[in-house]
Amino acid sequence: MSKTITLDEIRSAAIELGVETAVLLAVHDVECPDSGFNDDGSPVILFEPHVFWRELGNVYYYTKREQMRDLFPDICYPTWQKSAYNVRPSHQKLYVASVLHWEAAHSSCSWGLGQVMGNNWEDLGYASLKAFVDAMHESEAKQLDAMCRFIKVNNLVDELQRHDWSGFARRYNGSGYRKNRYDEKLEAAYAKHKHTK
């Protein structure tokens, strides 16, 4: 079975979500413009060191996270910073972090086509974090399903139906969306796809 999503699968997901196919294609383009998988077959991820810091706190690894920060300052730190993002690839960061705490590490990544954070697994209806991670490894269609679940759970369908790109970007990407021009990118991507049925 191919891991690559088809246009028909995107159409079906859009119908189920209640939005235009072009809208879902636009979100896909902005969140993960290429494949949901790397050349080696691993899912595309972004490891978030500041989230890892928080997740370690949630499991009371207070001393361990300080040690991790001292040993691997690009893998664990308390507040978001751009400077450490390109020190090593995200999968290497995930591997190192997983040695300390598998669940905290995998919760701290955004995954696949929709770049959905692993720590959303329960809200999205997965049986476990592992079930979510397994789905992200399975196919782009499963990655798209996670994105659609996130959109539904967070009541973002209306924003997409209205083409309220800034409203969607604020709640999907966070308060820094304007700095990264997510809303403008979504609008441009929709314009590119708007004739797709």
C-alpha positions as a printed NumPy array, in Angstrom:
array([[  0.   ,   0.   ,   0.   ],
       [  1.321,   3.426,  -0.974],
       [  1.998,   5.953,   1.765],
       [  1.255,   8.799,  -0.664],
       [ -2.14 ,  10.464,  -0.445],
       [ -4.329,  10.804,  -3.525],
       [ -6.49 ,  13.725,  -4.592],
       [ -9.558,  11.492,  -4.179],
       [ -8.625,  10.881,  -0.542],
       [ -8.253,  14.616,   0.012],
       [-11.635,  15.213,  -1.669],
       [-13.287,  12.619,   0.574],
       [-11.728,  14.147,   3.688],
       [-12.879,  17.624,   2.615],
       [-16.458,  16.404,   2.089],
       [-16.486,  14.728,   5.495],
       [-15.085,  17.878,   7.104],
       [-17.55 ,  20.103,   5.254],
       [-15.046,  22.297,   3.414],
       [-13.906,  22.778,  -0.167],
       [-11.189,  20.513,  -1.486],
       [ -9.179,  23.656,  -2.259],
       [ -9.297,  24.673,   1.41 ],
       [ -7.843,  21.369,   2.582],
       [ -5.204,  21.512,  -0.147],
       [ -4.282,  25.017,   1.044],
       [ -3.768,  23.892,   4.645],
       [ -1.716,  20.939,   3.385],
       [  0.447,  23.25 ,   1.245],
       [  1.196,  25.613,   4.107],
       [  1.771,  23.046,   6.843],
       [  3.731,  20.496,   4.813],
       [  4.303,  21.607,   1.208],
       [  6.124,  18.453,   0.196],
       [  5.621,  14.862,   1.31 ],
       [  4.507,  13.846,   4.779],
       [  7.472,  11.45 ,   4.736],
       [ 11.208,  11.838,   4.462],
       [ 13.248,   9.993,   1.847],
       [ 14.027,   7.249,   4.381],
       [ 10.309,   6.588,   4.95 ],
       [ 10.123,   8.279,   8.343],
       [  7.312,  10.788,   8.885],
       [  8.147,  14.481,   8.643],
       [  8.304,  15.9  ,  12.167],
       [  9.313,  19.051,  13.973],
       [ 10.659,  18.395,  17.45 ],
       [  9.736,  21.256,  19.811],
       [ 12.313,  21.574,  22.643],
       [ 10.203,  23.996,  24.686],
       [  7.285,  21.55 ,  24.546],
       [  9.607,  18.744,  25.645],
       [ 10.56 ,  20.875,  28.662],
       [  6.868,  21.253,  29.511],
       [  6.061,  17.579,  28.906],
       [  8.904,  16.506,  31.205],
       [  7.432,  18.778,  33.856],
       [  4.068,  17.076,  33.405],
       [  5.675,  13.763,  34.428],
       [  7.623,  15.425,  37.276],
       [ 11.034,  15.044,  35.62 ],
       [ 12.123,  18.422,  36.959],
       [ 15.721,  17.51 ,  37.747],
       [ 16.064,  15.387,  34.603],
       [ 14.903,  18.185,  32.331],
       [ 17.492,  20.546,  33.801],
       [ 20.161,  17.91 ,  33.207],
       [ 18.878,  17.452,  29.66 ],
       [ 19.015,  21.217,  29.095],
       [ 22.644,  21.273,  30.262],
       [ 23.669,  18.235,  28.187],
       [ 21.571,  18.936,  25.063],
       [ 20.672,  22.633,  24.979],
       [ 19.108,  22.271,  21.518],
       [ 16.735,  19.514,  22.699],
       [ 15.313,  20.854,  25.948],
       [ 14.746,  24.433,  27.06 ],
       [ 11.942,  26.315,  28.823],
       [ 10.875,  28.932,  26.265],
       [ 10.645,  28.9  ,  22.478],
       [ 13.769,  30.044,  20.652],
       [ 14.527,  29.811,  16.974],
       [ 18.304,  29.72 ,  17.258],
       [ 18.598,  26.06 ,  18.312],
       [ 16.222,  24.575,  15.736],
       [ 18.822,  23.695,  13.108],
       [ 21.529,  22.287,  15.367],
       [ 20.545,  18.704,  14.493],
       [ 17.646,  17.076,  12.591],
       [ 14.368,  16.605,  14.424],
       [ 14.514,  12.8  ,  14.267],
       [ 17.896,  12.866,  15.993],
       [ 16.442,  15.09 ,  18.694],
       [ 13.494,  12.735,  19.066],
       [ 15.81 ,   9.74 ,  19.42 ],
       [ 17.874,  11.397,  22.157],
       [ 14.789,  12.672,  23.968],
       [ 13.104,   9.262,  23.766],
       [ 15.951,   7.659,  25.703],
       [ 14.937,   9.827,  28.657],
       [ 11.145,   9.582,  28.256],
       [  9.418,   8.076,  25.208],
       [  5.986,   9.566,  25.823],
       [  7.228,  13.079,  26.596],
       [  9.479,  13.005,  23.525],
       [  6.818,  11.845,  21.071],
       [  4.28 ,  14.247,  22.555],
       [  6.701,  17.072,  21.767],
       [  6.728,  16.637,  17.98 ],
       [  4.412,  17.955,  15.313],
       [  3.715,  15.208,  12.805],
       [  3.079,  14.731,   9.114],
       [  0.973,  16.654,   6.62 ],
       [ -0.904,  18.65 ,   9.223],
       [  1.988,  19.057,  11.669],
       [ -0.311,  18.007,  14.526],
       [  1.37 ,  17.887,  17.935],
       [  1.611,  14.457,  19.517],
       [  0.319,  15.769,  22.843],
       [ -3.119,  16.135,  21.226],
       [ -3.555,  12.358,  20.836],
       [ -6.205,  11.915,  23.525],
       [ -8.341,  14.884,  22.468],
       [ -8.239,  13.572,  18.894],
       [ -9.68 ,  10.209,  19.904],
       [ -6.652,   7.936,  19.593],
       [ -6.45 ,   4.983,  21.972],
       [ -2.916,   5.938,  23.023],
       [  0.025,   8.094,  22.055],
       [  1.57 ,   5.027,  20.422],
       [ -1.577,   4.527,  18.317],
       [ -1.265,   8.131,  17.133],
       [  2.456,   7.743,  16.355],
       [  1.828,   4.457,  14.521],
       [ -0.814,   6.174,  12.385],
       [  1.633,   8.958,  11.518],
       [  4.08 ,   6.296,  10.309],
       [  1.441,   4.494,   8.253],
       [  0.394,   6.89 ,   5.49 ],
       [ -0.261,  10.472,   4.457],
       [ -3.982,   9.63 ,   4.522],
       [ -3.681,   8.854,   8.253],
       [ -1.738,  12.08 ,   8.732],
       [ -4.506,  14.005,   6.962],
       [ -7.054,  12.289,   9.19 ],
       [ -5.187,  13.579,  12.262],
       [ -5.252,  17.093,  10.804],
       [ -8.999,  16.877,  10.154],
       [ -9.615,  15.576,  13.666],
       [ -7.676,  18.529,  15.058],
       [ -9.685,  20.98 ,  12.944],
       [-12.974,  19.439,  14.138],
       [-12.056,  19.171,  17.814],
       [-10.913,  22.792,  17.881],
       [-14.04 ,  24.051,  16.079],
       [-12.089,  25.441,  13.143],
       [-14.375,  24.227,  10.356],
       [-16.318,  27.514,  10.356],
       [-13.148,  29.539,   9.845],
       [-12.228,  27.426,   6.842],
       [-15.728,  27.622,   5.401],
       [-15.635,  31.438,   5.68 ],
       [-12.049,  31.644,   4.373],
       [-11.147,  33.388,   7.619],
       [ -7.461,  32.674,   7.154],
       [ -6.237,  34.789,  10.068],
       [ -8.81 ,  33.278,  12.436],
       [ -7.794,  29.776,  11.404],
       [ -4.061,  30.524,  11.506],
       [ -4.276,  32.073,  14.976],
       [ -5.85 ,  28.981,  16.479],
       [ -4.024,  26.367,  14.395],
       [ -0.523,  27.871,  14.509],
       [ -0.596,  30.083,  17.581],
       [ -0.31 ,  33.793,  18.258],
       [  2.881,  34.156,  16.215],
       [  1.102,  33.338,  12.956],
       [  1.393,  36.902,  11.608],
       [  5.163,  36.903,  11.943],
       [  5.272,  33.79 ,   9.754],
       [  2.511,  35.134,   7.468],
       [  0.491,  31.929,   7.824],
       [ -2.748,  33.696,   6.942],
       [ -1.272,  35.206,   3.777],
       [  0.212,  31.866,   2.78 ],
       [ -3.138,  30.131,   3.296],
       [ -4.938,  32.717,   1.185],
       [ -2.371,  32.384,  -1.62 ],
       [ -2.505,  28.586,  -1.496],
       [ -6.301,  28.64 ,  -1.655],
       [ -6.17 ,  30.948,  -4.681],
       [ -3.875,  28.441,  -6.363],
       [ -6.246,  25.531,  -5.715],
       [ -9.669,  27.204,  -5.784],
       [-10.689,  25.623,  -9.091],
       [ -9.92 ,  22.109,  -7.826],
       [-13.113,  20.11 ,  -7.404]])
